[in-house]
Amino acid sequence: MTEEQQLKLQAFLDGELPEDETREIISLITRDEEAKALHAELKNTRRAIKSSEANVRLPEPREFFWSKIEREIQKLEPVVESKPSVSFFDQLRRLLVPMSAAAVVVIAGFIAYQQMLPVHSTETEMAMADSSAFTYHDYSAGMTLVWLPFPAENDLAQNSAPATIQ
Amino acid sequence: MAEINYSSADDTVLVRAAQKEDMGAFEELVARHRDKVFARALSMMRHEQEAIDLSQEAWVKGWQRLKQFQGDSSFSTWMTRIVINLCLDQLRKQKRRHMESIEAMSEESGGVERQMPAVTVNPTERLERGELRQRIDRGLERLSHEHRTVLVLHEFEEMDYKGIAKAMDCSIGTVMSRLFYARRKLAAVLADLKREM
């Protein structure tokens, strides 16, 4: 018998041989004495093994064995149920509302800040304390010009180079 | 909770009660199936104290996982699977390599067992039960843990080749070879034939 035939014979005994090969093995067992003997040996060994566990007994009294198990069980920490895992999209959805609220606050604040900022254009204003003084602001250039009347207004009219303050 | 007569209740009732943390019900299940779980551990480990310790550990694990038991198999089968997995873990840790390498070499070379003539005497007829068990124990001890595991999973757990291959992370061909080798080795021991390793 070949090694392959031996393993097929075992598979046949174990009910694991495909149907198309079963007929070949049955024929082999019928006509070949060696195959027949091997089949019988495997069958007897299998029966003997199965019967061997029948009378095995745990060599400790019931109460003693149970007391050890019970002690170990009582030592166990209570099982904390793990939270079910949350998908990425669920997490994103949960963050969406607070993120949106924060964005609205930021945008509103920005708009308010923008409104508080002085207009970036040239602006003139009259200094109220002295009706002759004249102030000129240029925010874009970062420049403020102040005309102050000199004692001689005529001089001012003629020499009107302004003092610049930046 | 209604009072249960533990000793007369069937396993399904006891399991359901134990799943609700009825320790009395679980104790009854332990009493009923402790011998089978121990026998399975002993077949795997071939060492009584190790088998007792692993059985105990299996019962504690069984309690922890009880809510996962759905009734797809019998409760005793579910428990024996737990103890087998514990035994496999333990055997891997113990690294009984020297025995396995001899067995592996023997298997690779074709093995004496593959070539020996068939044993024609039926050991269950010839030997008394006690002597038969002793011979089987001796035979199992001579096997590597991988050969022994295949035998235990097939003969006692009644797993098919595919299930064993998955449990042992090997091919179906390897399962078949190991099973054949283990059976022939045992047959030789049962027939009291002297073989040199």
Interface residues (C-beta under 8 A of the other chain):
Chain A: E3 Q6 L7 Q10 A11 D14 E16 E34 A37 L38 A40 E41 L42 N44 T45 R46 R47 A48 I49 K50 S51 S52 E53 N55 V56 R57 L58 P59 E60 R62 F65 W66 K68 I69 E70 E72 I73 L76 V79
Chain B: M23 E27 V30 A31 R34 D35 K36 F38 A39 R40 L42 S43 E48 I52 S55 Q56 W59 V60 W63 Q64 G110 R114 P117 A118 V119 T120 N122 P123 T124 R129 L132 R133 I136 D137 L151 H154 E155 F156 D160 Y161 M176 S177 L179 F180 R183 R184 L186 A187 L190
